[in-house]
Amino acid sequence: MNTIGLDKLILDALSEDLGTGDITTESCIPADAVSTGFFRAKMDGVFCGMAVLERVFRLVDEKVAVTPLVSDGDRVKKGENIAKITGPSRSVLCGERVALNLVQHMSGIATATRKAVEAVEGTGAVIVDTRKMTPGLRVLEKYAVKAGGGRNHRFNLADGILIKDNHIVAAGGIAQAIEAVRRTAPHTLKIEIECETADQVRQALDAGADIIMLDNMSVEDMRACVKLIDRRAVTEASGNMGERDLREVAETGVDIISIGALTHSVAALDISLKFSE
């Protein structure tokens, strides 16, 4: 993760959370108080975000020390300690909520991704994310998908060519869209196009698409289209995949399964910070 971008993200979050200061902490905790505590998993899952956890407290107060007890991508059990923290009590409490919010979210993504990866294990299908992400948190969410064992789709609109349904309509058709892209795009970029029917798949193949997204198709239609494509293009299954039987989708023979639900509606992994008595 880029440290400069990460620092800006964290500092913005801290500013939002602290406002003009932590009135509760400053009122009841002596300035010289020092505390030791543990970040602890409150449910089973896959942890992600140790560098973020450490960086939050480094930016709050360099006197705070975070000792990792697990690594990104590790499975954690309910009640397991994730990291030890020692430092000025006021500083630890100032950074606690921002650290937990970010790490819980990242761990939730890693946990959901690992579940999806395990569901298709042995089929040859790869689990990837989409651009359905929280504005401002994309770098963390993409990282969390990888920590969970998945792969990243394009990071932003400049990363790759993906011709979707509205592009096709505005361009005048599948052939016209692919031809126009091929005239202007760098030769190093592959061309992906979204198809909803077997007829559209045939048009995409005739136009020379490199990757064909089978969007919102039934399992039977996906299987037929994979057979029709016959390895002439990479195949990607998409469309409410978070609600589908991923094993069944993978067994159609698709190469990639893209899942927006990994990031746009994932449940956080519950983690708490408890001071030692």
C-alpha positions as protocol buffer text, in pm:
chain_id: "A"
residue {
  index: 1
  type: MET
  ca { x: 0 y: 0 z: 0 }
}
residue {
  index: 2
  type: ASN
  ca { x: 121 y: 351 z: -84 }
}
residue {
  index: 3
  type: THR
  ca { x: 219 y: 515 z: 247 }
}
residue {
  index: 4
  type: ILE
  ca { x: 140 y: 870 z: 132 }
}
residue {
  index: 5
  type: GLY
  ca { x: -210 y: 778 z: 19 }
}
residue {
  index: 6
  type: LEU
  ca { x: -265 y: 566 z: 330 }
}
residue {
  index: 7
  type: ASP
  ca { x: -155 y: 849 z: 560 }
}
residue {
  index: 8
  type: LYS
  ca { x: -396 y: 1094 z: 397 }
}
residue {
  index: 9
  type: LEU
  ca { x: -682 y: 847 z: 430 }
}
residue {
  index: 10
  type: ILE
  ca { x: -605 y: 786 z: 798 }
}
residue {
  index: 11
  type: LEU
  ca { x: -550 y: 1153 z: 884 }
}
residue {
  index: 12
  type: ASP
  ca { x: -882 y: 1245 z: 721 }
}
residue {
  index: 13
  type: ALA
  ca { x: -1055 y: 971 z: 923 }
}
residue {
  index: 14
  type: LEU
  ca { x: -890 y: 1084 z: 1247 }
}
residue {
  index: 15
  type: SER
  ca { x: -987 y: 1445 z: 1184 }
}
residue {
  index: 16
  type: GLU
  ca { x: -1346 y: 1343 z: 1118 }
}
residue {
  index: 17
  type: ASP
  ca { x: -1362 y: 1132 z: 1435 }
}
residue {
  index: 18
  type: LEU
  ca { x: -1176 y: 1363 z: 1677 }
}
residue {
  index: 19
  type: GLY
  ca { x: -1336 y: 1692 z: 1581 }
}
residue {
  index: 20
  type: THR
  ca { x: -1199 y: 1950 z: 1826 }
}
residue {
  index: 21
  type: GLY
  ca { x: -1082 y: 1682 z: 2070 }
}
residue {
  index: 22
  type: ASP
  ca { x: -1180 y: 1375 z: 2271 }
}
residue {
  index: 23
  type: ILE
  ca { x: -1373 y: 1541 z: 2554 }
}
residue {
  index: 24
  type: THR
  ca { x: -1441 y: 1216 z: 2743 }
}
residue {
  index: 25
  type: THR
  ca { x: -1082 y: 1094 z: 2744 }
}
residue {
  index: 26
  type: GLU
  ca { x: -928 y: 1430 z: 2825 }
}
residue {
  index: 27
  type: SER
  ca { x: -1173 y: 1474 z: 3114 }
}
residue {
  index: 28
  type: CYS
  ca { x: -1118 y: 1145 z: 3295 }
}
residue {
  index: 29
  type: ILE
  ca { x: -776 y: 1009 z: 3193 }
}
residue {
  index: 30
  type: PRO
  ca { x: -458 y: 1168 z: 3338 }
}
residue {
  index: 31
  type: ALA
  ca { x: -216 y: 1300 z: 3075 }
}
residue {
  index: 32
  type: ASP
  ca { x: 62 y: 1073 z: 3202 }
}
residue {
  index: 33
  type: ALA
  ca { x: -144 y: 752 z: 3215 }
}
residue {
  index: 34
  type: VAL
  ca { x: -7 y: 454 z: 3020 }
}
residue {
  index: 35
  type: SER
  ca { x: -212 y: 149 z: 2920 }
}
residue {
  index: 36
  type: THR
  ca { x: -155 y: -194 z: 2769 }
}
residue {
  index: 37
  type: GLY
  ca { x: -425 y: -380 z: 2585 }
}
residue {
  index: 38
  type: PHE
  ca { x: -506 y: -634 z: 2317 }
}
residue {
  index: 39
  type: PHE
  ca { x: -701 y: -620 z: 1993 }
}
residue {
  index: 40
  type: ARG
  ca { x: -914 y: -934 z: 2006 }
}
residue {
  index: 41
  type: ALA
  ca { x: -1131 y: -1115 z: 1752 }
}
residue {
  index: 42
  type: LYS
  ca { x: -1493 y: -1148 z: 1862 }
}
residue {
  index: 43
  type: MET
  ca { x: -1577 y: -1395 z: 1586 }
}
residue {
  index: 44
  type: ASP
  ca { x: -1401 y: -1641 z: 1355 }
}
residue {
  index: 45
  type: GLY
  ca { x: -1266 y: -1501 z: 1030 }
}
residue {
  index: 46
  type: VAL
  ca { x: -967 y: -1391 z: 825 }
}
residue {
  index: 47
  type: PHE
  ca { x: -765 y: -1097 z: 956 }
}
residue {
  index: 48
  type: CYS
  ca { x: -647 y: -811 z: 734 }
}
residue {
  index: 49
  type: GLY
  ca { x: -502 y: -466 z: 798 }
}
residue {
  index: 50
  type: MET
  ca { x: -206 y: -491 z: 1036 }
}
residue {
  index: 51
  type: ALA
  ca { x: -12 y: -216 z: 856 }
}
residue {
  index: 52
  type: VAL
  ca { x: -318 y: 8 z: 883 }
}
residue {
  index: 53
  type: LEU
  ca { x: -356 y: -71 z: 1253 }
}
residue {
  index: 54
  type: GLU
  ca { x: 7 y: 18 z: 1318 }
}
residue {
  index: 55
  type: ARG
  ca { x: -3 y: 331 z: 1103 }
}
residue {
  index: 56
  type: VAL
  ca { x: -309 y: 479 z: 1273 }
}
residue {
  index: 57
  type: PHE
  ca { x: -136 y: 485 z: 1609 }
}
residue {
  index: 58
  type: ARG
  ca { x: 198 y: 597 z: 1467 }
}
residue {
  index: 59
  type: LEU
  ca { x: 22 y: 903 z: 1324 }
}
residue {
  index: 60
  type: VAL
  ca { x: -161 y: 968 z: 1651 }
}
residue {
  index: 61
  type: ASP
  ca { x: 145 y: 933 z: 1876 }
}
residue {
  index: 62
  type: GLU
  ca { x: 483 y: 775 z: 1803 }
}
residue {
  index: 63
  type: LYS
  ca { x: 501 y: 666 z: 2169 }
}
residue {
  index: 64
  type: VAL
  ca { x: 231 y: 406 z: 2105 }
}
residue {
  index: 65
  type: ALA
  ca { x: 372 y: 61 z: 2026 }
}
residue {
  index: 66
  type: VAL
  ca { x: 172 y: -202 z: 1837 }
}
residue {
  index: 67
  type: THR
  ca { x: 300 y: -561 z: 1845 }
}
residue {
  index: 68
  type: PRO
  ca { x: 141 y: -784 z: 1575 }
}
residue {
  index: 69
  type: LEU
  ca { x: 38 y: -1132 z: 1688 }
}
residue {
  index: 70
  type: VAL
  ca { x: -104 y: -1246 z: 1352 }
}
residue {
  index: 71
  type: SER
  ca { x: -42 y: -1160 z: 987 }
}
residue {
  index: 72
  type: ASP
  ca { x: -272 y: -1046 z: 707 }
}
residue {
  index: 73
  type: GLY
  ca { x: -453 y: -1344 z: 560 }
}
residue {
  index: 74
  type: ASP
  ca { x: -432 y: -1550 z: 880 }
}
residue {
  index: 75
  type: ARG
  ca { x: -743 y: -1721 z: 1011 }
}
residue {
  index: 76
  type: VAL
  ca { x: -839 y: -1601 z: 1358 }
}
residue {
  index: 77
  type: LYS
  ca { x: -1071 y: -1759 z: 1611 }
}
residue {
  index: 78
  type: LYS
  ca { x: -1321 y: -1591 z: 1840 }
}
residue {
  index: 79
  type: GLY
  ca { x: -1132 y: -1473 z: 2149 }
}
residue {
  index: 80
  type: GLU
  ca { x: -789 y: -1479 z: 1982 }
}
residue {
  index: 81
  type: ASN
  ca { x: -556 y: -1184 z: 2038 }
}
residue {
  index: 82
  type: ILE
  ca { x: -461 y: -1010 z: 1714 }
}
residue {
  index: 83
  type: ALA
  ca { x: -219 y: -744 z: 1838 }
}
residue {
  index: 84
  type: LYS
  ca { x: -83 y: -600 z: 2161 }
}
residue {
  index: 85
  type: ILE
  ca { x: -77 y: -224 z: 2215 }
}
residue {
  index: 86
  type: THR
  ca { x: 108 y: -18 z: 2476 }
}
residue {
  index: 87
  type: GLY
  ca { x: 133 y: 358 z: 2511 }
}
residue {
  index: 88
  type: PRO
  ca { x: -17 y: 678 z: 2648 }
}
residue {
  index: 89
  type: SER
  ca { x: -379 y: 598 z: 2732 }
}
residue {
  index: 90
  type: ARG
  ca { x: -516 y: 916 z: 2577 }
}
residue {
  index: 91
  type: SER
  ca { x: -341 y: 849 z: 2247 }
}
residue {
  index: 92
  type: VAL
  ca { x: -455 y: 488 z: 2229 }
}
residue {
  index: 93
  type: LEU
  ca { x: -816 y: 588 z: 2292 }
}
residue {
  index: 94
  type: CYS
  ca { x: -799 y: 866 z: 2033 }
}
residue {
  index: 95
  type: GLY
  ca { x: -700 y: 623 z: 1760 }
}
residue {
  index: 96
  type: GLU
  ca { x: -902 y: 322 z: 1872 }
}
residue {
  index: 97
  type: ARG
  ca { x: -1221 y: 373 z: 1672 }
}
residue {
  index: 98
  type: VAL
  ca { x: -1057 y: 471 z: 1342 }
}
residue {
  index: 99
  type: ALA
  ca { x: -822 y: 173 z: 1367 }
}
residue {
  index: 100
  type: LEU
  ca { x: -1105 y: -67 z: 1444 }
}
residue {
  index: 101
  type: ASN
  ca { x: -1337 y: 69 z: 1175 }
}
residue {
  index: 102
  type: LEU
  ca { x: -1076 y: 21 z: 904 }
}
residue {
  index: 103
  type: VAL
  ca { x: -940 y: -313 z: 1020 }
}
residue {
  index: 104
  type: GLN
  ca { x: -1283 y: -465 z: 1083 }
}
residue {
  index: 105
  type: HIS
  ca { x: -1395 y: -364 z: 734 }
}
residue {
  index: 106
  type: MET
  ca { x: -1081 y: -500 z: 569 }
}
residue {
  index: 107
  type: SER
  ca { x: -1104 y: -824 z: 767 }
}
residue {
  index: 108
  type: GLY
  ca { x: -1468 y: -864 z: 667 }
}
residue {
  index: 109
  type: ILE
  ca { x: -1368 y: -841 z: 301 }
}
residue {
  index: 110
  type: ALA
  ca { x: -1082 y: -1086 z: 348 }
}
residue {
  index: 111
  type: THR
  ca { x: -1317 y: -1328 z: 525 }
}
residue {
  index: 112
  type: ALA
  ca { x: -1584 y: -1310 z: 253 }
}
residue {
  index: 113
  type: THR
  ca { x: -1322 y: -1351 z: -18 }
}
residue {
  index: 114
  type: ARG
  ca { x: -1168 y: -1656 z: 147 }
}
residue {
  index: 115
  type: LYS
  ca { x: -1513 y: -1817 z: 167 }
}
residue {
  index: 116
  type: ALA
  ca { x: -1568 y: -1755 z: -206 }
}
residue {
  index: 117
  type: VAL
  ca { x: -1222 y: -1884 z: -299 }
}
residue {
  index: 118
  type: GLU
  ca { x: -1278 y: -2202 z: -100 }
}
residue {
  index: 119
  type: ALA
  ca { x: -1618 y: -2253 z: -264 }
}
residue {
  index: 120
  type: VAL
  ca { x: -1459 y: -2284 z: -610 }
}
residue {
  index: 121
  type: GLU
  ca { x: -1139 y: -2460 z: -506 }
}
residue {
  index: 122
  type: GLY
  ca { x: -1026 y: -2718 z: -761 }
}
residue {
  index: 123
  type: THR
  ca { x: -1240 y: -2587 z: -1046 }
}
residue {
  index: 124
  type: GLY
  ca { x: -984 y: -2354 z: -1204 }
}
residue {
  index: 125
  type: ALA
  ca { x: -1209 y: -2049 z: -1162 }
}
residue {
  index: 126
  type: VAL
  ca { x: -1057 y: -1736 z: -1009 }
}
residue {
  index: 127
  type: ILE
  ca { x: -1244 y: -1503 z: -771 }
}
residue {
  index: 128
  type: VAL
  ca { x: -1203 y: -1130 z: -842 }
}
residue {
  index: 129
  type: ASP
  ca { x: -1351 y: -806 z: -711 }
}
residue {
  index: 130
  type: THR
  ca { x: -1524 y: -524 z: -902 }
}
residue {
  index: 131
  type: ARG
  ca { x: -1528 y: -142 z: -884 }
}
residue {
  index: 132
  type: LYS
  ca { x: -1831 y: -148 z: -652 }
}
residue {
  index: 133
  type: MET
  ca { x: -1630 y: -8 z: -365 }
}
residue {
  index: 134
  type: THR
  ca { x: -1647 y: 251 z: -87 }
}
residue {
  index: 135
  type: PRO
  ca { x: -1526 y: 586 z: -225 }
}
residue {
  index: 136
  type: GLY
  ca { x: -1188 y: 669 z: -76 }
}
residue {
  index: 137
  type: LEU
  ca { x: -1123 y: 315 z: 52 }
}
residue {
  index: 138
  type: ARG
  ca { x: -1052 y: 139 z: -276 }
}
residue {
  index: 139
  type: VAL
  ca { x: -683 y: 77 z: -209 }
}
residue {
  index: 140
  type: LEU
  ca { x: -764 y: -89 z: 126 }
}
residue {
  index: 141
  type: GLU
  ca { x: -1054 y: -292 z: -12 }
}
residue {
  index: 142
  type: LYS
  ca { x: -855 y: -417 z: -312 }
}
residue {
  index: 143
  type: TYR
  ca { x: -572 y: -516 z: -78 }
}
residue {
  index: 144
  type: ALA
  ca { x: -815 y: -702 z: 150 }
}
residue {
  index: 145
  type: VAL
  ca { x: -948 y: -906 z: -142 }
}
residue {
  index: 146
  type: LYS
  ca { x: -594 y: -1022 z: -219 }
}
residue {
  index: 147
  type: ALA
  ca { x: -533 y: -1101 z: 150 }
}
residue {
  index: 148
  type: GLY
  ca { x: -838 y: -1325 z: 135 }
}
residue {
  index: 149
  type: GLY
  ca { x: -695 y: -1518 z: -159 }
}
residue {
  index: 150
  type: GLY
  ca { x: -880 y: -1343 z: -441 }
}
residue {
  index: 151
  type: ARG
  ca { x: -748 y: -1129 z: -725 }
}
residue {
  index: 152
  type: ASN
  ca { x: -817 y: -775 z: -836 }
}
residue {
  index: 153
  type: HIS
  ca { x: -1014 y: -669 z: -1142 }
}
residue {
  index: 154
  type: ARG
  ca { x: -910 y: -331 z: -1289 }
}
residue {
  index: 155
  type: PHE
  ca { x: -827 y: -75 z: -1020 }
}
residue {
  index: 156
  type: ASN
  ca { x: -986 y: 216 z: -1206 }
}
residue {
  index: 157
  type: LEU
  ca { x: -1124 y: 313 z: -1545 }
}
residue {
  index: 158
  type: ALA
  ca { x: -777 y: 372 z: -1688 }
}
residue {
  index: 159
  type: ASP
  ca { x: -661 y: 19 z: -1604 }
}
residue {
  index: 160
  type: GLY
  ca { x: -847 y: -173 z: -1869 }
}
residue {
  index: 161
  type: ILE
  ca { x: -1117 y: -178 z: -2134 }
}
residue {
  index: 162
  type: LEU
  ca { x: -1456 y: -310 z: -2027 }
}
residue {
  index: 163
  type: ILE
  ca { x: -1738 y: -240 z: -2272 }
}
residue {
  index: 164
  type: LYS
  ca { x: -2067 y: -264 z: -2083 }
}
residue {
  index: 165
  type: ASP
  ca { x: -2430 y: -251 z: -2193 }
}
residue {
  index: 166
  type: ASN
  ca { x: -2455 y: 128 z: -2198 }
}
residue {
  index: 167
  type: HIS
  ca { x: -2133 y: 155 z: -2400 }
}
residue {
  index: 168
  type: ILE
  ca { x: -2279 y: -87 z: -2654 }
}
residue {
  index: 169
  type: VAL
  ca { x: -2600 y: 115 z: -2686 }
}
residue {
  index: 170
  type: ALA
  ca { x: -2418 y: 448 z: -2715 }
}
residue {
  index: 171
  type: ALA
  ca { x: -2167 y: 310 z: -2967 }
}
residue {
  index: 172
  type: GLY
  ca { x: -2435 y: 156 z: -3188 }
}
residue {
  index: 173
  type: GLY
  ca { x: -2364 y: -211 z: -3125 }
}
residue {
  index: 174
  type: ILE
  ca { x: -2107 y: -467 z: -3015 }
}
residue {
  index: 175
  type: ALA
  ca { x: -1906 y: -468 z: -3338 }
}
residue {
  index: 176
  type: GLN
  ca { x: -1902 y: -90 z: -3356 }
}
residue {
  index: 177
  type: ALA
  ca { x: -1790 y: -57 z: -2992 }
}
residue {
  index: 178
  type: ILE
  ca { x: -1505 y: -307 z: -3027 }
}
residue {
  index: 179
  type: GLU
  ca { x: -1392 y: -159 z: -3359 }
}
residue {
  index: 180
  type: ALA
  ca { x: -1385 y: 193 z: -3214 }
}
residue {
  index: 181
  type: VAL
  ca { x: -1188 y: 80 z: -2910 }
}
residue {
  index: 182
  type: ARG
  ca { x: -938 y: -108 z: -3122 }
}
residue {
  index: 183
  type: ARG
  ca { x: -871 y: 206 z: -3331 }
}
residue {
  index: 184
  type: THR
  ca { x: -782 y: 420 z: -3031 }
}
residue {
  index: 185
  type: ALA
  ca { x: -676 y: 203 z: -2736 }
}
residue {
  index: 186
  type: PRO
  ca { x: -314 y: 98 z: -2674 }
}
residue {
  index: 187
  type: HIS
  ca { x: -232 y: -242 z: -2822 }
}
residue {
  index: 188
  type: THR
  ca { x: -119 y: -356 z: -2477 }
}
residue {
  index: 189
  type: LEU
  ca { x: -474 y: -350 z: -2336 }
}
residue {
  index: 190
  type: LYS
  ca { x: -709 y: -643 z: -2374 }
}
residue {
  index: 191
  type: ILE
  ca { x: -1069 y: -578 z: -2474 }
}
residue {
  index: 192
  type: GLU
  ca { x: -1344 y: -712 z: -2249 }
}
residue {
  index: 193
  type: ILE
  ca { x: -1712 y: -686 z: -2334 }
}
residue {
  index: 194
  type: GLU
  ca { x: -2029 y: -761 z: -2140 }
}
residue {
  index: 195
  type: CYS
  ca { x: -2275 y: -1004 z: -2302 }
}
residue {
  index: 196
  type: GLU
  ca { x: -2618 y: -1110 z: -2182 }
}
residue {
  index: 197
  type: THR
  ca { x: -2714 y: -1357 z: -2458 }
}
residue {
  index: 198
  type: ALA
  ca { x: -2555 y: -1622 z: -2676 }
}
residue {
  index: 199
  type: ASP
  ca { x: -2617 y: -1401 z: -2980 }
}
residue {
  index: 200
  type: GLN
  ca { x: -2418 y: -1120 z: -2821 }
}
residue {
  index: 201
  type: VAL
  ca { x: -2141 y: -1369 z: -2744 }
}
residue {
  index: 202
  type: ARG
  ca { x: -2125 y: -1465 z: -3112 }
}
residue {
  index: 203
  type: GLN
  ca { x: -2100 y: -1100 z: -3210 }
}
residue {
  index: 204
  type: ALA
  ca { x: -1822 y: -1044 z: -2956 }
}
residue {
  index: 205
  type: LEU
  ca { x: -1628 y: -1343 z: -3087 }
}
residue {
  index: 206
  type: ASP
  ca { x: -1666 y: -1227 z: -3446 }
}
residue {
  index: 207
  type: ALA
  ca { x: -1538 y: -882 z: -3346 }
}
residue {
  index: 208
  type: GLY
  ca { x: -1233 y: -1032 z: -3173 }
}
residue {
  index: 209
  type: ALA
  ca { x: -1301 y: -965 z: -2803 }
}
residue {
  index: 210
  type: ASP
  ca { x: -1029 y: -1091 z: -2571 }
}
residue {
  index: 211
  type: ILE
  ca { x: -1251 y: -1137 z: -2265 }
}
residue {
  index: 212
  type: ILE
  ca { x: -1624 y: -1201 z: -2263 }
}
residue {
  index: 213
  type: MET
  ca { x: -1827 y: -1126 z: -1951 }
}
residue {
  index: 214
  type: LEU
  ca { x: -2131 y: -1350 z: -1918 }
}
residue {
  index: 215
  type: ASP
  ca { x: -2361 y: -1116 z: -1732 }
}
residue {
  index: 216
  type: ASN
  ca { x: -2665 y: -1224 z: -1532 }
}
residue {
  index: 217
  type: MET
  ca { x: -2694 y: -1555 z: -1716 }
}
residue {
  index: 218
  type: SER
  ca { x: -2844 y: -1876 z: -1582 }
}
residue {
  index: 219
  type: VAL
  ca { x: -2604 y: -2162 z: -1513 }
}
residue {
  index: 220
  type: GLU
  ca { x: -2734 y: -2344 z: -1821 }
}
residue {
  index: 221
  type: ASP
  ca { x: -2678 y: -2041 z: -2045 }
}
residue {
  index: 222
  type: MET
  ca { x: -2330 y: -1985 z: -1902 }
}
residue {
  index: 223
  type: ARG
  ca { x: -2235 y: -2345 z: -1969 }
}
residue {
  index: 224
  type: ALA
  ca { x: -2360 y: -2320 z: -2327 }
}
residue {
  index: 225
  type: CYS
  ca { x: -2172 y: -1994 z: -2386 }
}
residue {
  index: 226
  type: VAL
  ca { x: -1848 y: -2133 z: -2242 }
}
residue {
  index: 227
  type: LYS
  ca { x: -1880 y: -2421 z: -2489 }
}
residue {
  index: 228
  type: LEU
  ca { x: -1956 y: -2175 z: -2770 }
}
residue {
  index: 229
  type: ILE
  ca { x: -1652 y: -1960 z: -2688 }
}
residue {
  index: 230
  type: ASP
  ca { x: -1434 y: -2272 z: -2677 }
}
residue {
  index: 231
  type: ARG
  ca { x: -1127 y: -2096 z: -2529 }
}
residue {
  index: 232
  type: ARG
  ca { x: -1122 y: -1833 z: -2804 }
}
residue {
  index: 233
  type: ALA
  ca { x: -1164 y: -1572 z: -2529 }
}
residue {
  index: 234
  type: VAL
  ca { x: -1132 y: -1559 z: -2153 }
}
residue {
  index: 235
  type: THR
  ca { x: -1471 y: -1600 z: -1984 }
}
residue {
  index: 236
  type: GLU
  ca { x: -1593 y: -1405 z: -1681 }
}
residue {
  index: 237
  type: ALA
  ca { x: -1916 y: -1470 z: -1492 }
}
residue {
  index: 238
  type: SER
  ca { x: -2076 y: -1166 z: -1334 }
}
residue {
  index: 239
  type: GLY
  ca { x: -2409 y: -1039 z: -1202 }
}
residue {
  index: 240
  type: ASN
  ca { x: -2527 y: -1092 z: -842 }
}
residue {
  index: 241
  type: MET
  ca { x: -2263 y: -1357 z: -787 }
}
residue {
  index: 242
  type: GLY
  ca { x: -2277 y: -1293 z: -413 }
}
residue {
  index: 243
  type: GLU
  ca { x: -2622 y: -1454 z: -417 }
}
residue {
  index: 244
  type: ARG
  ca { x: -2534 y: -1747 z: -643 }
}
residue {
  index: 245
  type: ASP
  ca { x: -2402 y: -2098 z: -580 }
}
residue {
  index: 246
  type: LEU
  ca { x: -2041 y: -2023 z: -669 }
}
residue {
  index: 247
  type: ARG
  ca { x: -1944 y: -2387 z: -705 }
}
residue {
  index: 248
  type: GLU
  ca { x: -2222 y: -2438 z: -959 }
}
residue {
  index: 249
  type: VAL
  ca { x: -2111 y: -2127 z: -1151 }
}
residue {
  index: 250
  type: ALA
  ca { x: -1746 y: -2234 z: -1148 }
}
residue {
  index: 251
  type: GLU
  ca { x: -1834 y: -2579 z: -1280 }
}
residue {
  index: 252
  type: THR
  ca { x: -1972 y: -2423 z: -1601 }
}
residue {
  index: 253
  type: GLY
  ca { x: -1606 y: -2379 z: -1698 }
}
residue {
  index: 254
  type: VAL
  ca { x: -1577 y: -2000 z: -1663 }
}
residue {
  index: 255
  type: ASP
  ca { x: -1228 y: -1866 z: -1600 }
}
residue {
  index: 256
  type: ILE
  ca { x: -1321 y: -1577 z: -1369 }
}
residue {
  index: 257
  type: ILE
  ca { x: -1604 y: -1499 z: -1128 }
}
residue {
  index: 258
  type: SER
  ca { x: -1636 y: -1130 z: -1035 }
}
residue {
  index: 259
  type: ILE
  ca { x: -1825 y: -1049 z: -715 }
}
residue {
  index: 260
  type: GLY
  ca { x: -1925 y: -695 z: -621 }
}
residue {
  index: 261
  type: ALA
  ca { x: -2061 y: -814 z: -286 }
}
residue {
  index: 262
  type: LEU
  ca { x: -1707 y: -881 z: -163 }
}
residue {
  index: 263
  type: THR
  ca { x: -1676 y: -507 z: -108 }
}
residue {
  index: 264
  type: HIS
  ca { x: -2004 y: -322 z: -154 }
}
residue {
  index: 265
  type: SER
  ca { x: -2210 y: -492 z: 116 }
}
residue {
  index: 266
  type: VAL
  ca { x: -1975 y: -708 z: 321 }
}
residue {
  index: 267
  type: ALA
  ca { x: -2022 y: -751 z: 697 }
}
residue {
  index: 268
  type: ALA
  ca { x: -1733 y: -635 z: 915 }
}
residue {
  index: 269
  type: LEU
  ca { x: -1537 y: -885 z: 1123 }
}
residue {
  index: 270
  type: ASP
  ca { x: -1606 y: -790 z: 1486 }
}
residue {
  index: 271
  type: ILE
  ca { x: -1285 y: -693 z: 1668 }
}
residue {
  index: 272
  type: SER
  ca { x: -1246 y: -513 z: 2002 }
}
residue {
  index: 273
  type: LEU
  ca { x: -972 y: -345 z: 2205 }
}
residue {
  index: 274
  type: LYS
  ca { x: -956 y: -436 z: 2574 }
}
residue {
  index: 275
  type: PHE
  ca { x: -716 y: -274 z: 2822 }
}
residue {
  index: 276
  type: SER
  ca { x: -548 y: -498 z: 3077 }
}
residue {
  index: 277
  type: GLU
  ca { x: -646 y: -433 z: 3439 }
}
